[in-house]
Structures are given as structure tokens and as C-alpha cells.
Amino acid sequence: MKSEQKLIFQFMLRYVAHAAIMTAIPSLISRALNKPIDVAYIFAMCALAAWMTAKWLVSTHVITDRKE
């Protein structure tokens, strides 16, 4: 697998893992307590997962946040 393809796969896997953990656990708890969860919370957690993944890419110098 080429390094770019491997990197894209790592990016997607990391995002999916973050989003799954950050949305699935609260959803399971809300179902167990029979309390509905706000859809905005799910969207917010997915956005936060995307931000965390982007910060990981910047910190590993895959992408840079500085102007050249």
C-alpha cells in the first residue's frame, strides 16, 4: 500500500473511531435510561471528532498549519 493511501486509511480509521466512541456510548446510555438524546449532540460530537483528527494530522506534520 502506498504511503498516501496508508495515511488516508489511518485518517479515516481514526475519525470513525473517534466518532463512534463519542456518539455510541452516550446513545447506549440514553437508551438504557429511556431518555432521548438530542440530534445536535450527535452532530457536535462528529464535528469534535473531525477536529481531533485534524489536530492529529497537524501534530504529526502530515499537513501544516503555517503559510509557506
C-alpha positions as CSV (number, residue, x, y, z in Angstrom):
1,M,0.0,0.0,0.0
2,K,1.4,3.4,-0.9
3,S,2.2,5.8,1.9
4,E,-0.5,8.3,0.8
5,Q,-3.1,5.5,0.7
6,K,-2.0,4.3,4.1
7,L,-2.2,7.8,5.5
8,I,-5.7,8.3,4.2
9,F,-6.7,4.9,5.6
10,Q,-5.3,5.9,9.0
11,F,-7.1,9.3,8.9
12,M,-10.4,7.6,8.1
13,L,-10.0,4.9,10.7
14,R,-9.1,7.5,13.4
15,Y,-12.1,9.7,12.5
16,V,-14.5,6.7,12.5
17,A,-13.1,5.5,15.8
18,H,-13.4,8.9,17.5
19,A,-16.9,9.5,16.1
20,A,-18.1,6.0,17.1
21,I,-16.9,6.3,20.6
22,M,-18.1,9.8,21.1
23,T,-21.6,9.1,19.8
24,A,-22.2,5.4,20.5
25,I,-21.5,5.4,24.3
26,P,-23.9,8.3,25.1
27,S,-26.5,6.8,22.8
28,L,-26.4,3.5,24.6
29,I,-26.6,5.2,27.9
30,S,-29.6,7.3,26.8
31,R,-31.4,4.1,25.5
32,A,-30.7,2.3,28.8
33,L,-32.2,5.3,30.7
34,N,-35.0,5.6,28.2
35,K,-34.2,9.3,27.7
36,P,-33.9,10.7,24.1
37,I,-30.6,12.3,23.1
38,D,-30.5,15.5,21.1
39,V,-29.5,15.1,17.5
40,A,-27.4,18.3,17.8
41,Y,-25.3,16.5,20.3
42,I,-24.5,13.8,17.8
43,F,-23.6,16.4,15.1
44,A,-21.4,18.2,17.7
45,M,-19.6,15.1,18.6
46,C,-18.9,14.2,15.0
47,A,-17.6,17.7,14.4
48,L,-15.4,17.4,17.5
49,A,-14.1,14.0,16.2
50,A,-13.2,15.7,12.9
51,W,-11.4,18.5,14.8
52,M,-9.4,16.0,16.9
53,T,-8.4,14.1,13.8
54,A,-7.3,17.3,12.0
55,K,-5.2,18.2,15.1
56,W,-3.6,14.8,14.9
57,L,-2.7,15.3,11.3
58,V,-1.2,18.7,12.1
59,S,0.7,17.4,15.1
60,T,2.2,14.5,13.0
61,H,3.2,17.0,10.3
62,V,1.1,15.3,7.7
63,I,-0.5,18.7,7.0
64,T,0.9,22.0,8.1
65,D,-1.0,24.9,9.5
66,R,1.6,27.5,8.6
67,K,1.8,29.6,5.5
68,E,4.7,29.0,3.2
